[in-house]
Amino acid sequence: MDLLIHQQEFMHNYYNEIVIDPEAVHKALPHSVMAVFYHFQSSGFDREWAQAVHTRFLQDYRLTPARFPLLEFHGEPDGPTFFTCVICS
């Protein structure tokens, strides 16, 4: 994980890939997913899709937005990276 963080902070122009075992993620739901997010420049369709996924996840796992937020990702290759809360309470 330390190497991944280093690459994210200092090697912006390099390809990076993470391979995740979907079965392990599925077995650990809802704890294996922390939030749903979309990029701040996403299309209206993509934003609506993220909101629909978020709503369904909340319903299926009986969670609150405080426990499982919908976030908007802000980030550019050479700029600051941060999330803002869209639905969090």
N, C-alpha and C positions, 0 to 999 in steps of 0.2 A: 504494500500500500504506500509506503514511503516513496518508492520509485515512481509510482503513478502520480503522486502529488508533486514530486520534483519535475516530472515531465510536463505536467499541466502548468506549473508556474514559470518554467524557464525555457521550454521547448515548444513554443506555440505553433511553429510551422511544420512539425513532424507528425506523421501518421501514428495513431495510437489505437489499439484495439484491446478490448477486454472480453474474454470468453466466459460466459456465465452458464452454469448448469441449470436449465429451466425447471427440471424436476425438483431440485433442491429449493429453488425460489418458490415454486408452487406449494410445496409441502410446508413451507414456513410462513405462508400468507396468514394474516395480513402484515405480520411483523417484518417481512422481507422487503417491503416497499414503504418508503417514508413519506412520499408525496407524489402528486401529479404536477407536471409543469409544462409550459409551452414557451417558445422564444417570443420576445416582445415584438418581433417583426413577423410573426406567424400570420397566416391568412385568417380571415374570419371563419372559414371552414375548420381549420386546424384548432383554433381556439374553442369553437363549439364542440369539436370532437373531444378535446381534453376535458372540457366541462362535463360532457356526458360520461366519460370514463370515470371522472372524479365522483360524480353523483352516484353512479352504479356501484362503485367500490364502497362508498359510504353506506349505501343501502345493504349491500351483500354482507358486509362485515360489521354492520351496526356500529359504525364509528362516527365521531363528530368531526367537523372541520378543524377543531382545535387539535385533534389527535392526528388527522390526515388532511393536510392543507392542499389547496390548489395555488400554485405559484407561477409567477411570470419571471422567466430568466432573462437577465440583461447581461450581455457580454459581447465584446468585440475582441479580435485577436490581439490587439495592442492596448486595450483599455481595461478598465476595472470590470470585474465579474461579480454579479450579485443577483439575488432573488428578491422580488417584492411579493407580498401577500395579496392574493386576489380574493380567496375565500378561506378564512382561517379561524372564524369564530361563529 
